[in-house]
Structure formats: structure tokens, C-alpha cells
Amino acid sequence: MLNIKDIQEIIKLIDQSSIDEFTYEANGTAVTVKKSGAVQPAAIPAPAPVSQPAAQAPAVQPQAEPAPVKDADSQAEEQQEAKQVQYDFEIVSPMVGTLYRASTPESDPFVSVGTKVGKNTTVCIVEAMKLFNEIEAEVEGEIVEILAEDGELVEFGQPLFRVKAN
């Protein structure tokens, strides 16, 4: 049976020789040593012969490049840009709180898309610390987009509505 010192000596001898693999068997036990750095020579293709250019080469017309194929994400972005609503003014939340679009759950919303608003028109209520604060349009125009949902927590300065001014 081989001991550790014998195996280490075999490894050193194989490392110094040109042998790539060595197997030793004794008493039903086998030890195989392989070099991991053994490199097989690769076939290198011969370079293609270089032809001499003709005296007058035919003129080559540049071909128009095909239009790049658009993936689903870029198509969705283009659709979003096309859907961009034209507006002149954003009504923003003056405080952190819960937005309510109507005075009671049973009532109709204060405004919807297409509603004409004046400077003093109430567009929603923001509840903060059990106080209900009416938010006014502060501009004359038409609501073109609603950016916050009923019951949504809104932040200070968060856009709530977009208005196209008259």
C-alpha cells in the first residue's frame, strides 16, 4: 500500500516527465494521477490565399440598411409616448395624506377627465391627521389626466391631476 510520501513522490516524477496519466493498483486499491495542464495540439488552418485585385473592380452600390427590429419594450415605450397627454399645469398635493376624489363614498367624484375647472374648483380632498383639506384647481382649464386613485396615499408635491389651460 502506498503512503502519502510515496504518492507525493509519484506526483513530482510525473510532473517532471512527459507522461500525462499514471495509474497504480495494489491490493484492490487504485491511484490515478493525471496532469491537468496536458494540452492537445490544435490544427491551425492555413491562411487563405490572397488574390490580386482586378485592374478595374466593378462598382459596388451601397445597400440600404434594413430598419432595426423593435422589441416589445421599445414598442410599448413608443405607445406610451404617443399617449402622452398634452397639459399645461399639474395640480400637486400640498401635503402627505390620503386622497379622496369625492366628498363621500356614495358621491360622484369632484372632477373627471374632461371636466372644466376654475381657479376655485375643488378637485379632491386630502385627509391628513383626521383633517379633510379641500384641494382647489388654482387654474382655469380642463382636466386631461387623473394621476392618483381614490383612497391612495399621496406625498407632498406628488402630481394628482393634469390640466390643459384655457
MISERO-445561 format. One record per atom (N, C-alpha, C, O): z negated, y negated, x; atom name. Coordinates in pm, whole numbers. Layout:
<lumdrens>
+--------+--------+--------+----+
|     up |  north |   east |  a |
+--------+--------+--------+----+
|      Z |      Y |      X | CA |
...
+--------+--------+--------+----+
</lumdrens>
This chain:
<lumdrens>
+--------+--------+--------+----+
|     up |  north |   east |  a |
+--------+--------+--------+----+
|      0 |    118 |     85 |  N |
|      0 |      0 |      0 | CA |
|      0 |   -124 |     89 |  C |
|    -69 |   -128 |    191 |  O |
|     78 |   -225 |     50 |  N |
|     87 |   -349 |    127 | CA |
|    -29 |   -441 |     90 |  C |
|    -69 |   -448 |    -25 |  O |
|    -80 |   -510 |    188 |  N |
|   -181 |   -611 |    159 | CA |
|   -114 |   -749 |    164 |  C |
|      6 |   -759 |    193 |  O |
|   -188 |   -853 |    137 |  N |
|   -135 |   -989 |    130 | CA |
|    -72 |  -1031 |    262 |  C |
|     34 |  -1093 |    263 |  O |
|   -137 |   -998 |    373 |  N |
|    -84 |  -1037 |    504 | CA |
|     52 |   -972 |    528 |  C |
|    142 |  -1036 |    582 |  O |
|     68 |   -845 |    489 |  N |
|    196 |   -775 |    506 | CA |
|    305 |   -842 |    422 |  C |
|    418 |   -860 |    468 |  O |
|    272 |   -878 |    299 |  N |
|    370 |   -943 |    211 | CA |
|    409 |  -1079 |    267 |  C |
|    527 |  -1116 |    264 |  O |
|    312 |  -1154 |    319 |  N |
|    343 |  -1284 |    377 | CA |
|    435 |  -1269 |    499 |  C |
|    525 |  -1350 |    519 |  O |
|    413 |  -1166 |    579 |  N |
|    497 |  -1141 |    696 | CA |
|    639 |  -1104 |    654 |  C |
|    735 |  -1148 |    717 |  O |
|    652 |  -1024 |    549 |  N |
|    785 |   -988 |    498 | CA |
|    858 |  -1113 |    449 |  C |
|    978 |  -1129 |    473 |  O |
|    786 |  -1201 |    379 |  N |
|    848 |  -1324 |    328 | CA |
|    900 |  -1409 |    444 |  C |
|   1011 |  -1461 |    437 |  O |
|    820 |  -1422 |    549 |  N |
|    863 |  -1501 |    665 | CA |
|    987 |  -1440 |    728 |  C |
|   1080 |  -1513 |    764 |  O |
|    991 |  -1308 |    743 |  N |
|   1106 |  -1241 |    806 | CA |
|   1232 |  -1259 |    722 |  C |
|   1340 |  -1283 |    776 |  O |
|   1218 |  -1246 |    591 |  N |
|   1335 |  -1261 |    503 | CA |
|   1383 |  -1406 |    504 |  C |
|   1503 |  -1434 |    501 |  O |
|   1287 |  -1497 |    509 |  N |
|   1322 |  -1640 |    511 | CA |
|   1402 |  -1675 |    636 |  C |
|   1491 |  -1759 |    631 |  O |
|   1371 |  -1610 |    749 |  N |
|   1439 |  -1638 |    875 | CA |
|   1569 |  -1559 |    890 |  C |
|   1648 |  -1585 |    980 |  O |
|   1591 |  -1463 |    802 |  N |
|   1712 |  -1379 |    814 | CA |
|   1817 |  -1422 |    714 |  C |
|   1798 |  -1517 |    638 |  O |
|   1929 |  -1351 |    715 |  N |
|   2037 |  -1381 |    621 | CA |
|   2028 |  -1296 |    495 |  C |
|   2118 |  -1300 |    411 |  O |
|   1922 |  -1219 |    480 |  N |
|   1903 |  -1133 |    362 | CA |
|   1862 |  -1221 |    244 |  C |
|   1776 |  -1308 |    257 |  O |
|   1925 |  -1197 |    130 |  N |
|   1893 |  -1275 |     10 | CA |
|   1790 |  -1207 |    -78 |  C |
|   1717 |  -1274 |   -152 |  O |
|   1781 |  -1073 |    -72 |  N |
|   1689 |   -999 |   -158 | CA |
|   1636 |   -878 |    -84 |  C |
|   1709 |   -813 |    -10 |  O |
|   1504 |   -847 |   -104 |  N |
|   1441 |   -734 |    -38 | CA |
|   1347 |   -667 |   -138 |  C |
|   1270 |   -736 |   -205 |  O |
|   1353 |   -534 |   -148 |  N |
|   1265 |   -458 |   -238 | CA |
|   1193 |   -352 |   -155 |  C |
|   1254 |   -282 |    -74 |  O |
|   1059 |   -340 |   -176 |  N |
|    979 |   -240 |   -108 | CA |
|    904 |   -161 |   -215 |  C |
|    839 |   -219 |   -301 |  O |
|    914 |    -26 |   -210 |  N |
|    846 |     59 |   -306 | CA |
|    757 |    157 |   -230 |  C |
|    798 |    214 |   -130 |  O |
|    630 |    175 |   -282 |  N |
|    538 |    272 |   -224 | CA |
|    434 |    309 |   -328 |  C |
|    378 |    221 |   -394 |  O |
|    408 |    438 |   -344 |  N |
|    305 |    490 |   -436 | CA |
|    321 |    435 |   -578 |  C |
|    221 |    403 |   -642 |  O |
|    443 |    424 |   -629 |  N |
|    466 |    379 |   -766 | CA |
|    460 |    228 |   -783 |  C |
|    470 |    179 |   -896 |  O |
|    442 |    152 |   -675 |  N |
|    436 |      7 |   -682 | CA |
|    557 |    -50 |   -610 |  C |
|    593 |     -3 |   -502 |  O |
|    621 |   -150 |   -670 |  N |
|    739 |   -211 |   -609 | CA |
|    715 |   -359 |   -589 |  C |
|    657 |   -426 |   -675 |  O |
|    762 |   -411 |   -475 |  N |
|    755 |   -554 |   -446 | CA |
|    898 |   -598 |   -415 |  C |
|    964 |   -542 |   -328 |  O |
|    945 |   -700 |   -489 |  N |
|   1080 |   -753 |   -467 | CA |
|   1067 |   -898 |   -426 |  C |
|    997 |   -975 |   -490 |  O |
|   1137 |   -935 |   -318 |  N |
|   1138 |  -1072 |   -269 | CA |
|   1282 |  -1121 |   -272 |  C |
|   1371 |  -1056 |   -217 |  O |
|   1304 |  -1237 |   -339 |  N |
|   1439 |  -1296 |   -346 | CA |
|   1433 |  -1438 |   -294 |  C |
|   1336 |  -1510 |   -318 |  O |
|   1537 |  -1478 |   -223 |  N |
|   1547 |  -1616 |   -179 | CA |
|   1597 |  -1699 |   -298 |  C |
|   1696 |  -1663 |   -362 |  O |
|   1530 |  -1808 |   -326 |  N |
|   1575 |  -1893 |   -437 | CA |
|   1683 |  -1989 |   -394 |  C |
|   1756 |  -2042 |   -478 |  O |
|   1695 |  -2013 |   -267 |  N |
|   1794 |  -2108 |   -217 | CA |
|   1926 |  -2043 |   -183 |  C |
|   2011 |  -2107 |   -122 |  O |
|   1947 |  -1915 |   -220 |  N |
|   2073 |  -1850 |   -189 | CA |
|   2184 |  -1917 |   -267 |  C |
|   2178 |  -1929 |   -389 |  O |
|   2285 |  -1960 |   -195 |  N |
|   2395 |  -2034 |   -256 | CA |
|   2522 |  -1952 |   -244 |  C |
|   2557 |  -1907 |   -135 |  O |
|   2589 |  -1933 |   -355 |  N |
|   2718 |  -1863 |   -355 | CA |
|   2825 |  -1966 |   -322 |  C |
|   2825 |  -2075 |   -378 |  O |
|   2917 |  -1934 |   -233 |  N |
|   3024 |  -2030 |   -204 | CA |
|   3112 |  -2047 |   -327 |  C |
|   3149 |  -1949 |   -392 |  O |
|   3143 |  -2170 |   -359 |  N |
|   3225 |  -2201 |   -475 | CA |
|   3368 |  -2221 |   -432 |  C |
|   3396 |  -2270 |   -322 |  O |
|   3459 |  -2183 |   -521 |  N |
|   3600 |  -2204 |   -492 | CA |
|   3632 |  -2350 |   -516 |  C |
|   3604 |  -2404 |   -622 |  O |
|   3691 |  -2414 |   -416 |  N |
|   3727 |  -2555 |   -428 | CA |
|   3876 |  -2561 |   -454 |  C |
|   3955 |  -2511 |   -373 |  O |
|   3918 |  -2621 |   -565 |  N |
|   4061 |  -2627 |   -594 | CA |
|   4133 |  -2716 |   -494 |  C |
|   4081 |  -2818 |   -450 |  O |
|   4253 |  -2675 |   -462 |  N |
|   4333 |  -2754 |   -369 | CA |
|   4379 |  -2880 |   -439 |  C |
|   4406 |  -2878 |   -559 |  O |
|   4389 |  -2991 |   -366 |  N |
|   4434 |  -3114 |   -431 | CA |
|   4577 |  -3101 |   -478 |  C |
|   4659 |  -3034 |   -414 |  O |
|   4608 |  -3165 |   -591 |  N |
|   4743 |  -3160 |   -646 | CA |
|   4834 |  -3240 |   -555 |  C |
|   4794 |  -3342 |   -500 |  O |
|   4957 |  -3193 |   -540 |  N |
|   5050 |  -3268 |   -454 | CA |
|   5080 |  -3404 |   -515 |  C |
|   5092 |  -3418 |   -637 |  O |
|   5092 |  -3502 |   -428 |  N |
|   5120 |  -3638 |   -472 | CA |
|   5270 |  -3657 |   -470 |  C |
|   5335 |  -3635 |   -368 |  O |
|   5324 |  -3698 |   -585 |  N |
|   5469 |  -3719 |   -590 | CA |
|   5499 |  -3863 |   -553 |  C |
|   5419 |  -3953 |   -577 |  O |
|   5615 |  -3882 |   -495 |  N |
|   5658 |  -4016 |   -457 | CA |
|   5705 |  -4088 |   -583 |  C |
|   5773 |  -4029 |   -666 |  O |
|   5670 |  -4216 |   -598 |  N |
|   5715 |  -4286 |   -717 | CA |
|   5866 |  -4300 |   -717 |  C |
|   5929 |  -4315 |   -613 |  O |
|   5921 |  -4294 |   -836 |  N |
|   6066 |  -4309 |   -851 | CA |
|   6103 |  -4452 |   -817 |  C |
|   6020 |  -4542 |   -823 |  O |
|   6228 |  -4472 |   -782 |  N |
|   6274 |  -4606 |   -745 | CA |
|   6252 |  -4704 |   -857 |  C |
|   6211 |  -4818 |   -834 |  O |
|   6279 |  -4661 |   -978 |  N |
|   6257 |  -4751 |  -1091 | CA |
|   6190 |  -4669 |  -1200 |  C |
|   6253 |  -4583 |  -1261 |  O |
|   6063 |  -4695 |  -1222 |  N |
|   5990 |  -4623 |  -1326 | CA |
|   6022 |  -4684 |  -1461 |  C |
|   6041 |  -4805 |  -1470 |  O |
|   6027 |  -4604 |  -1566 |  N |
|   6053 |  -4659 |  -1699 | CA |
|   5937 |  -4747 |  -1742 |  C |
|   5821 |  -4720 |  -1710 |  O |
|   5970 |  -4851 |  -1814 |  N |
|   5867 |  -4944 |  -1861 | CA |
|   5779 |  -4873 |  -1963 |  C |
|   5829 |  -4800 |  -2049 |  O |
|   5650 |  -4894 |  -1953 |  N |
|   5556 |  -4832 |  -2045 | CA |
|   5506 |  -4939 |  -2141 |  C |
|   5456 |  -5044 |  -2100 |  O |
|   5522 |  -4911 |  -2268 |  N |
|   5474 |  -5004 |  -2370 | CA |
|   5327 |  -4975 |  -2396 |  C |
|   5290 |  -4861 |  -2422 |  O |
|   5242 |  -5077 |  -2388 |  N |
|   5101 |  -5052 |  -2421 | CA |
|   5089 |  -5016 |  -2568 |  C |
|   5149 |  -5079 |  -2655 |  O |
|   5008 |  -4914 |  -2594 |  N |
|   4987 |  -4873 |  -2732 | CA |
|   4868 |  -4947 |  -2789 |  C |
|   4771 |  -4975 |  -2719 |  O |
|   4879 |  -4978 |  -2916 |  N |
|   4766 |  -5043 |  -2983 | CA |
|   4651 |  -4945 |  -2991 |  C |
|   4670 |  -4828 |  -3024 |  O |
|   4532 |  -4994 |  -2960 |  N |
|   4414 |  -4908 |  -2967 | CA |
|   4379 |  -4883 |  -3112 |  C |
|   4386 |  -4974 |  -3194 |  O |
|   4342 |  -4759 |  -3144 |  N |
|   4304 |  -4733 |  -3282 | CA |
|   4174 |  -4806 |  -3315 |  C |
|   4091 |  -4830 |  -3227 |  O |
|   4158 |  -4841 |  -3441 |  N |
|   4036 |  -4909 |  -3484 | CA |
|   3918 |  -4816 |  -3463 |  C |
|   3929 |  -4696 |  -3490 |  O |
|   3806 |  -4868 |  -3414 |  N |
|   3690 |  -4782 |  -3392 | CA |
|   3640 |  -4724 |  -3523 |  C |
|   3638 |  -4791 |  -3626 |  O |
|   3599 |  -4599 |  -3517 |  N |
|   3546 |  -4533 |  -3636 | CA |
|   3403 |  -4583 |  -3657 |  C |
|   3322 |  -4584 |  -3564 |  O |
|   3375 |  -4623 |  -3778 |  N |
|   3242 |  -4678 |  -3807 | CA |
|   3154 |  -4568 |  -3863 |  C |
|   3195 |  -4491 |  -3950 |  O |
|   3031 |  -4562 |  -3813 |  N |
|   2938 |  -4464 |  -3864 | CA |
|   2871 |  -4517 |  -3990 |  C |
|   2890 |  -4633 |  -4028 |  O |
|   2793 |  -4433 |  -4053 |  N |
|   2731 |  -4469 |  -4181 | CA |
|   2636 |  -4588 |  -4166 |  C |
|   2627 |  -4670 |  -4257 |  O |
|   2565 |  -4597 |  -4053 |  N |
|   2471 |  -4708 |  -4034 | CA |
|   2543 |  -4842 |  -4028 |  C |
|   2499 |  -4939 |  -4090 |  O |
|   2654 |  -4848 |  -3952 |  N |
|   2725 |  -4975 |  -3941 | CA |
|   2791 |  -5012 |  -4073 |  C |
|   2801 |  -5130 |  -4107 |  O |
|   2835 |  -4912 |  -4149 |  N |
|   2892 |  -4941 |  -4281 | CA |
|   2785 |  -4995 |  -4374 |  C |
|   2811 |  -5088 |  -4450 |  O |
|   2665 |  -4939 |  -4368 |  N |
|   2556 |  -4986 |  -4453 | CA |
|   2517 |  -5128 |  -4415 |  C |
|   2489 |  -5210 |  -4503 |  O |
|   2516 |  -5159 |  -4284 |  N |
|   2485 |  -5295 |  -4241 | CA |
|   2589 |  -5394 |  -4292 |  C |
|   2554 |  -5504 |  -4336 |  O |
|   2717 |  -5355 |  -4287 |  N |
|   2821 |  -5443 |  -4336 | CA |
|   2807 |  -5467 |  -4486 |  C |
|   2829 |  -5578 |  -4534 |  O |
|   2770 |  -5362 |  -4560 |  N |
|   2750 |  -5377 |  -4704 | CA |
|   2633 |  -5470 |  -4731 |  C |
|   2638 |  -5551 |  -4824 |  O |
|   2526 |  -5458 |  -4651 |  N |
|   2410 |  -5546 |  -4668 | CA |
|   2450 |  -5691 |  -4642 |  C |
|   2411 |  -5781 |  -4716 |  O |
|   2530 |  -5712 |  -4535 |  N |
|   2573 |  -5847 |  -4504 | CA |
|   2661 |  -5903 |  -4615 |  C |
|   2653 |  -6021 |  -4649 |  O |
|   2746 |  -5816 |  -4674 |  N |
|   2832 |  -5861 |  -4783 | CA |
|   2749 |  -5897 |  -4905 |  C |
|   2785 |  -5986 |  -4982 |  O |
|   2636 |  -5825 |  -4923 |  N |
|   2550 |  -5851 |  -5037 | CA |
|   2454 |  -5967 |  -5014 |  C |
|   2380 |  -6005 |  -5105 |  O |
|   2455 |  -6024 |  -4894 |  N |
|   2364 |  -6135 |  -4864 | CA |
|   2381 |  -6242 |  -4970 |  C |
|   2491 |  -6288 |  -4999 |  O |
|   2268 |  -6280 |  -5026 |  N |
|   2268 |  -6381 |  -5132 | CA |
|   2269 |  -6519 |  -5068 |  C |
|   2193 |  -6546 |  -4975 |  O |
|   2353 |  -6605 |  -5120 |  N |
|   2357 |  -6743 |  -5073 | CA |
|   2242 |  -6818 |  -5140 |  C |
|   2229 |  -6818 |  -5262 |  O |
|   2159 |  -6882 |  -5060 |  N |
|   2046 |  -6957 |  -5113 | CA |
|   2022 |  -7080 |  -5027 |  C |
|   2068 |  -7088 |  -4913 |  O |
|   1950 |  -7174 |  -5084 |  N |
|   1920 |  -7298 |  -5013 | CA |
|   1772 |  -7312 |  -4979 |  C |
|   1734 |  -7386 |  -4889 |  O |
|   1687 |  -7239 |  -5053 |  N |
|   1543 |  -7260 |  -5040 | CA |
|   1471 |  -7129 |  -5068 |  C |
|   1512 |  -7052 |  -5155 |  O |
|   1362 |  -7103 |  -4994 |  N |
|   1277 |  -6987 |  -5020 | CA |
|   1143 |  -7036 |  -5069 |  C |
|   1083 |  -7127 |  -5011 |  O |
|   1096 |  -6976 |  -5177 |  N |
|    960 |  -7004 |  -5224 | CA |
|    871 |  -6904 |  -5153 |  C |
|    889 |  -6783 |  -5167 |  O |
|    774 |  -6954 |  -5076 |  N |
|    688 |  -6867 |  -4996 | CA |
|    546 |  -6868 |  -5051 |  C |
|    505 |  -6960 |  -5122 |  O |
|    473 |  -6763 |  -5018 |  N |
|    335 |  -6753 |  -5063 | CA |
|    247 |  -6848 |  -4981 |  C |
|    252 |  -6846 |  -4858 |  O |
|    168 |  -6931 |  -5049 |  N |
|     80 |  -7023 |  -4977 | CA |
|    -51 |  -6958 |  -4931 |  C |
|   -134 |  -7023 |  -4868 |  O |
|    -68 |  -6829 |  -4964 |  N |
|   -195 |  -6761 |  -4931 | CA |
|   -176 |  -6611 |  -4933 |  C |
|    -73 |  -6560 |  -4978 |  O |
|   -276 |  -6540 |  -4883 |  N |
|   -279 |  -6395 |  -4891 | CA |
|   -337 |  -6358 |  -5027 |  C |
|   -438 |  -6415 |  -5069 |  O |
|   -275 |  -6263 |  -5095 |  N |
|   -327 |  -6221 |  -5225 | CA |
|   -233 |  -6122 |  -5292 |  C |
|   -140 |  -6071 |  -5231 |  O |
|   -261 |  -6097 |  -5420 |  N |
|   -179 |  -6007 |  -5500 | CA |
|    -88 |  -6089 |  -5589 |  C |
|   -133 |  -6179 |  -5660 |  O |
|     42 |  -6057 |  -5585 |  N |
|    141 |  -6132 |  -5663 | CA |
|    153 |  -6072 |  -5802 |  C |
|    161 |  -5950 |  -5819 |  O |
|    154 |  -6160 |  -5901 |  N |
|    181 |  -6120 |  -6039 | CA |
|    298 |  -6203 |  -6089 |  C |
|    296 |  -6326 |  -6079 |  O |
|    400 |  -6135 |  -6142 |  N |
|    519 |  -6206 |  -6189 | CA |
|    504 |  -6254 |  -6333 |  C |
|    590 |  -6328 |  -6382 |  O |
|    398 |  -6213 |  -6402 |  N |
|    374 |  -6255 |  -6541 | CA |
|    227 |  -6289 |  -6558 |  C |
|    144 |  -6248 |  -6477 |  O |
|    195 |  -6365 |  -6664 |  N |
|     56 |  -6406 |  -6687 | CA |
|    -31 |  -6290 |  -6733 |  C |
|   -151 |  -6288 |  -6705 |  O |
|     27 |  -6193 |  -6804 |  N |
|    -44 |  -6071 |  -6845 | CA |
|     51 |  -5953 |  -6827 |  C |
|    172 |  -5972 |  -6818 |  O |
|     -2 |  -5832 |  -6821 |  N |
|     87 |  -5717 |  -6805 | CA |
|    187 |  -5700 |  -6920 |  C |
|    295 |  -5646 |  -6901 |  O |
|    150 |  -5748 |  -7040 |  N |
|    238 |  -5734 |  -7156 | CA |
|    343 |  -5844 |  -7164 |  C |
|    442 |  -5829 |  -7235 |  O |
|    324 |  -5954 |  -7092 |  N |
|    413 |  -6070 |  -7098 | CA |
|    539 |  -6048 |  -7016 |  C |
|    543 |  -5965 |  -6925 |  O |
|    643 |  -6126 |  -7051 |  N |
|    765 |  -6127 |  -6971 | CA |
|    737 |  -6199 |  -6840 |  C |
|    645 |  -6282 |  -6833 |  O |
|    814 |  -6168 |  -6735 |  N |
|    796 |  -6239 |  -6607 | CA |
|    823 |  -6388 |  -6624 |  C |
|    900 |  -6430 |  -6711 |  O |
|    757 |  -6469 |  -6538 |  N |
|    780 |  -6613 |  -6541 | CA |
|    927 |  -6645 |  -6518 |  C |
|    986 |  -6726 |  -6589 |  O |
|    988 |  -6580 |  -6416 |  N |
|   1128 |  -6602 |  -6383 | CA |
|   1195 |  -6469 |  -6349 |  C |
|   1128 |  -6371 |  -6314 |  O |
|   1326 |  -6468 |  -6360 |  N |
|   1405 |  -6353 |  -6316 | CA |
|   1531 |  -6408 |  -6250 |  C |
|   1552 |  -6530 |  -6249 |  O |
|   1614 |  -6321 |  -6195 |  N |
|   1737 |  -6367 |  -6130 | CA |
|   1822 |  -6438 |  -6234 |  C |
|   1847 |  -6384 |  -6342 |  O |
|   1866 |  -6558 |  -6200 |  N |
|   1949 |  -6638 |  -6291 | CA |
|   1871 |  -6744 |  -6366 |  C |
|   1931 |  -6829 |  -6432 |  O |
|   1737 |  -6740 |  -6359 |  N |
|   1655 |  -6840 |  -6429 | CA |
|   1668 |  -6975 |  -6359 |  C |
|   1657 |  -6984 |  -6236 |  O |
|   1691 |  -7080 |  -6439 |  N |
|   1693 |  -7217 |  -6386 | CA |
|   1548 |  -7264 |  -6376 |  C |
|   1469 |  -7247 |  -6469 |  O |
|   1515 |  -7324 |  -6261 |  N |
|   1377 |  -7371 |  -6239 | CA |
|   1378 |  -7518 |  -6202 |  C |
|   1475 |  -7570 |  -6145 |  O |
|   1268 |  -7586 |  -6236 |  N |
|   1246 |  -7724 |  -6196 | CA |
|   1135 |  -7726 |  -6092 |  C |
|   1078 |  -7622 |  -6058 |  O |
|   1104 |  -7844 |  -6043 |  N |
|   1002 |  -7857 |  -5939 | CA |
|    866 |  -7807 |  -5984 |  C |
|    790 |  -7754 |  -5903 |  O |
|    832 |  -7823 |  -6111 |  N |
|    700 |  -7785 |  -6161 | CA |
|    701 |  -7651 |  -6235 |  C |
|    601 |  -7617 |  -6299 |  O |
|    809 |  -7576 |  -6229 |  N |
|    818 |  -7447 |  -6299 | CA |
|    733 |  -7344 |  -6227 |  C |
|    747 |  -7324 |  -6106 |  O |
|    643 |  -7277 |  -6300 |  N |
|    562 |  -7169 |  -6243 | CA |
|    651 |  -7046 |  -6227 |  C |
|    715 |  -7002 |  -6322 |  O |
|    654 |  -6992 |  -6106 |  N |
|    738 |  -6876 |  -6079 | CA |
|    657 |  -6746 |  -6069 |  C |
|    711 |  -6637 |  -6090 |  O |
|    527 |  -6758 |  -6036 |  N |
|    441 |  -6640 |  -6026 | CA |
|    296 |  -6685 |  -6012 |  C |
|    266 |  -6805 |  -6007 |  O |
|    207 |  -6586 |  -6005 |  N |
|     65 |  -6610 |  -5981 | CA |
|     25 |  -6527 |  -5860 |  C |
|     63 |  -6410 |  -5849 |  O |
|    -52 |  -6586 |  -5770 |  N |
|   -108 |  -6511 |  -5658 | CA |
|   -260 |  -6512 |  -5674 |  C |
|   -323 |  -6618 |  -5676 |  O |
|   -317 |  -6390 |  -5687 |  N |
|   -462 |  -6376 |  -5702 | CA |
|   -524 |  -6361 |  -5564 |  C |
|   -485 |  -6274 |  -5486 |  O |
|   -621 |  -6448 |  -5535 |  N |
|   -694 |  -6441 |  -5409 | CA |
|   -841 |  -6463 |  -5438 |  C |
|   -877 |  -6566 |  -5493 |  O |
|   -925 |  -6369 |  -5403 |  N |
|  -1070 |  -6377 |  -5423 | CA |
|  -1106 |  -6408 |  -5569 |  C |
|  -1188 |  -6496 |  -5597 |  O |
|  -1042 |  -6335 |  -5660 |  N |
|  -1066 |  -6347 |  -5805 | CA |
|  -1022 |  -6480 |  -5863 |  C |
|  -1054 |  -6512 |  -5978 |  O |
|   -948 |  -6559 |  -5785 |  N |
|   -892 |  -6684 |  -5836 | CA |
|   -742 |  -6664 |  -5854 |  C |
|   -674 |  -6612 |  -5766 |  O |
|   -692 |  -6708 |  -5971 |  N |
|   -550 |  -6694 |  -6000 | CA |
|   -482 |  -6828 |  -5975 |  C |
|   -511 |  -6928 |  -6041 |  O |
|   -392 |  -6829 |  -5878 |  N |
|   -325 |  -6951 |  -5836 | CA |
|   -179 |  -6949 |  -5881 |  C |
|   -103 |  -6861 |  -5842 |  O |
|   -142 |  -7047 |  -5965 |  N |
|     -3 |  -7055 |  -6010 | CA |
|     82 |  -7111 |  -5898 |  C |
|     47 |  -7212 |  -5837 |  O |
|    194 |  -7046 |  -5870 |  N |
|    286 |  -7090 |  -5765 | CA |
|    406 |  -7156 |  -5834 |  C |
|    470 |  -7096 |  -5919 |  O |
|    433 |  -7279 |  -5795 |  N |
|    544 |  -7354 |  -5855 | CA |
|    665 |  -7352 |  -5765 |  C |
|    653 |  -7332 |  -5644 |  O |
|    783 |  -7371 |  -5825 |  N |
|    909 |  -7365 |  -5751 | CA |
|    922 |  -7475 |  -5647 |  C |
|    971 |  -7449 |  -5537 |  O |
|    878 |  -7597 |  -5677 |  N |
|    886 |  -7712 |  -5588 | CA |
|   1029 |  -7751 |  -5552 |  C |
|   1050 |  -7831 |  -5461 |  O |
|   1128 |  -7697 |  -5623 |  N |
|   1269 |  -7731 |  -5602 | CA |
|   1342 |  -7705 |  -5734 |  C |
|   1302 |  -7619 |  -5812 |  O |
|   1449 |  -7781 |  -5756 |  N |
|   1530 |  -7757 |  -5875 | CA |
|   1647 |  -7668 |  -5836 |  C |
|   1712 |  -7691 |  -5734 |  O |
|   1673 |  -7567 |  -5917 |  N |
|   1784 |  -7477 |  -5888 | CA |
|   1779 |  -7352 |  -5971 |  C |
|   1723 |  -7351 |  -6081 |  O |
|   1838 |  -7246 |  -5918 |  N |
|   1848 |  -7118 |  -5988 | CA |
|   1793 |  -7008 |  -5899 |  C |
|   1825 |  -7002 |  -5780 |  O |
|   1710 |  -6920 |  -5955 |  N |
|   1657 |  -6805 |  -5881 | CA |
|   1774 |  -6710 |  -5855 |  C |
|   1838 |  -6664 |  -5949 |  O |
|   1801 |  -6680 |  -5728 |  N |
|   1911 |  -6590 |  -5694 | CA |
|   1863 |  -6455 |  -5638 |  C |
|   1939 |  -6359 |  -5632 |  O |
|   1734 |  -6450 |  -5597 |  N |
|   1681 |  -6324 |  -5545 | CA |
|   1529 |  -6323 |  -5557 |  C |
|   1463 |  -6423 |  -5532 |  O |
|   1476 |  -6207 |  -5596 |  N |
|   1331 |  -6187 |  -5603 | CA |
|   1295 |  -6092 |  -5490 |  C |
|   1346 |  -5981 |  -5482 |  O |
|   1205 |  -6137 |  -5401 |  N |
|   1175 |  -6063 |  -5279 | CA |
|   1044 |  -5986 |  -5283 |  C |
|   1017 |  -5906 |  -5193 |  O |
|    961 |  -6008 |  -5386 |  N |
|    831 |  -5941 |  -5394 | CA |
|    816 |  -5879 |  -5532 |  C |
|    860 |  -5936 |  -5632 |  O |
|    754 |  -5764 |  -5537 |  N |
|    735 |  -5692 |  -5663 | CA |
|    603 |  -5728 |  -5727 |  C |
|    510 |  -5776 |  -5661 |  O |
|    594 |  -5706 |  -5857 |  N |
|    472 |  -5731 |  -5932 | CA |
|    360 |  -5640 |  -5880 |  C |
|    379 |  -5520 |  -5864 |  O |
|    242 |  -5698 |  -5852 |  N |
|    128 |  -5622 |  -5803 | CA |
|    128 |  -5601 |  -5652 |  C |
|     38 |  -5536 |  -5599 |  O |
|    227 |  -5654 |  -5584 |  N |
|    238 |  -5637 |  -5439 | CA |
|    144 |  -5731 |  -5366 |  C |
|    126 |  -5846 |  -5407 |  O |
|     83 |  -5683 |  -5258 |  N |
|      1 |  -5768 |  -5172 | CA |
|     95 |  -5851 |  -5087 |  C |
|    182 |  -5798 |  -5019 |  O |
|     78 |  -5983 |  -5092 |  N |
|    165 |  -6073 |  -5015 | CA |
|     84 |  -6144 |  -4909 |  C |
|    -36 |  -6164 |  -4923 |  O |
|    153 |  -6183 |  -4803 |  N |
|     92 |  -6252 |  -4690 | CA |
|    121 |  -6401 |  -4696 |  C |
|    212 |  -6443 |  -4766 |  O |
|     44 |  -6480 |  -4623 |  N |
|     68 |  -6623 |  -4611 | CA |
|    207 |  -6645 |  -4551 |  C |
|    239 |  -6586 |  -4448 |  O |
|    288 |  -6728 |  -4614 |  N |
|    420 |  -6760 |  -4562 | CA |
|    528 |  -6658 |  -4594 |  C |
|    643 |  -6676 |  -4556 |  O |
|    493 |  -6549 |  -4664 |  N |
|    592 |  -6447 |  -4698 | CA |
|    686 |  -6499 |  -4805 |  C |
|    640 |  -6552 |  -4906 |  O |
|    818 |  -6487 |  -4785 |  N |
|    913 |  -6530 |  -4888 | CA |
|    898 |  -6447 |  -5015 |  C |
|    891 |  -6324 |  -5011 |  O |
|    894 |  -6516 |  -5129 |  N |
|    877 |  -6448 |  -5257 | CA |
|   1005 |  -6455 |  -5341 |  C |
|   1044 |  -6357 |  -5405 |  O |
|   1070 |  -6571 |  -5340 |  N |
|   1192 |  -6593 |  -5420 | CA |
|   1290 |  -6674 |  -5335 |  C |
|   1251 |  -6748 |  -5245 |  O |
|   1418 |  -6656 |  -5367 |  N |
|   1522 |  -6740 |  -5307 | CA |
|   1589 |  -6820 |  -5418 |  C |
|   1620 |  -6767 |  -5525 |  O |
|   1610 |  -6949 |  -5389 |  N |
|   1664 |  -7041 |  -5490 | CA |
|   1789 |  -7107 |  -5438 |  C |
|   1794 |  -7153 |  -5324 |  O |
|   1890 |  -7111 |  -5521 |  N |
|   2013 |  -7188 |  -5492 | CA |
|   1992 |  -7324 |  -5557 |  C |
|   1983 |  -7334 |  -5680 |  O |
|   1984 |  -7428 |  -5475 |  N |
|   1954 |  -7562 |  -5525 | CA |
|   2072 |  -7615 |  -5607 |  C |
|   2188 |  -7579 |  -5585 |  O |
|   2039 |  -7704 |  -5704 |  N |
|   2144 |  -7767 |  -5787 | CA |
|   2214 |  -7874 |  -5707 |  C |
|   2306 |  -7939 |  -5758 |  O |
+--------+--------+--------+----+
</lumdrens>
